[in-house]
Amino acid sequence: MSESDQVKGPASYFPSIEKKYGFPVNHWFDLLKQQQGLKHMEMVDWLKREHNIATATQMRLWLIFAIKRLVELREDQLAVLQTIKLQSIKNGRP
């Protein structure tokens, strides 16, 4: 694999996380999604307490989960705005 083909950033940790803990990272994201009532450090502590995830890995998983969640929320907001715009145009308002 050439240097330009290598995965960079947070996703570069996925293979080692999956190998060490035996599940794809989406498994951990799904579990974190079920814990959304918890604050940041409560989620991180939950990963340690319930799944014995190492501290650095806890933080990486939570950070990537949080970023993914923000992107999903932003996409939802944009979809609502687009719907409102289309309804306004349909009703003759620019």
HUPE-V383085 format. One record per residue. N is the residue number from 1. RES is the residue in one small letter. OMEGA is omega in degrees with one decimal (999 if undefined). NEAR is the number of other C-alpha atoms within 10 Angstrom. Layout:
n->[N N]
res->[RES RES]
omega->[OMEGA OMEGA]
near->[NEAR NEAR]
This chain:
n->[1 2 3 4 5 6 7 8 9 10 11 12 13 14 15 16 17 18 19 20 21 22 23 24 25 26 27 28 29 30 31 32 33 34 35 36 37 38 39 40 41 42 43 44 45 46 47 48 49 50 51 52 53 54 55 56 57 58 59 60 61 62 63 64 65 66 67 68 69 70 71 72 73 74 75 76 77 78 79 80 81 82 83 84 85 86 87 88 89 90 91 92 93 94]
res->[m s e s d q v k g p a s y f p s i e k k y g f p v n h w f d l l k q q q g l k h m e m v d w l k r e h n i a t a t q m r l w l i f a i k r l v e l r e d q l a v l q t i k l q s i k n g r p]
omega->[179.8 -178.5 -179.3 179.4 -176.2 176.8 -179.5 177.9 -176.3 -178.8 179.5 179.2 -174.4 -177.7 -178.8 177.0 -179.4 179.9 -175.3 -172.7 170.8 179.0 173.7 -177.5 178.5 174.1 -179.3 177.6 177.4 178.3 177.9 179.1 178.3 -178.1 -171.7 176.1 -179.2 173.8 -177.0 -175.9 175.7 176.6 -179.8 177.9 178.0 176.8 -179.9 -175.0 -173.7 -172.8 178.2 178.0 179.7 -174.2 -178.8 179.7 176.3 -177.5 178.4 -180.0 -178.9 -178.6 -179.9 175.9 -178.3 178.8 178.6 -179.6 178.1 178.4 178.8 179.6 179.0 178.2 177.2 178.7 179.4 178.4 178.3 179.2 178.5 178.3 178.9 179.3 -179.9 178.4 178.5 179.1 179.8 -179.7 176.3 177.0 -179.3 999]
near->[5 5 7 7 7 9 11 10 7 11 12 11 15 17 12 11 18 15 10 10 13 10 12 13 19 13 12 19 18 11 13 20 15 10 14 11 10 13 10 15 12 13 20 23 17 17 22 15 10 8 12 12 19 12 13 10 17 20 18 17 24 20 15 15 19 16 11 13 14 12 12 12 12 12 12 12 12 12 12 12 12 12 12 12 14 14 13 12 11 10 9 8 9 9]
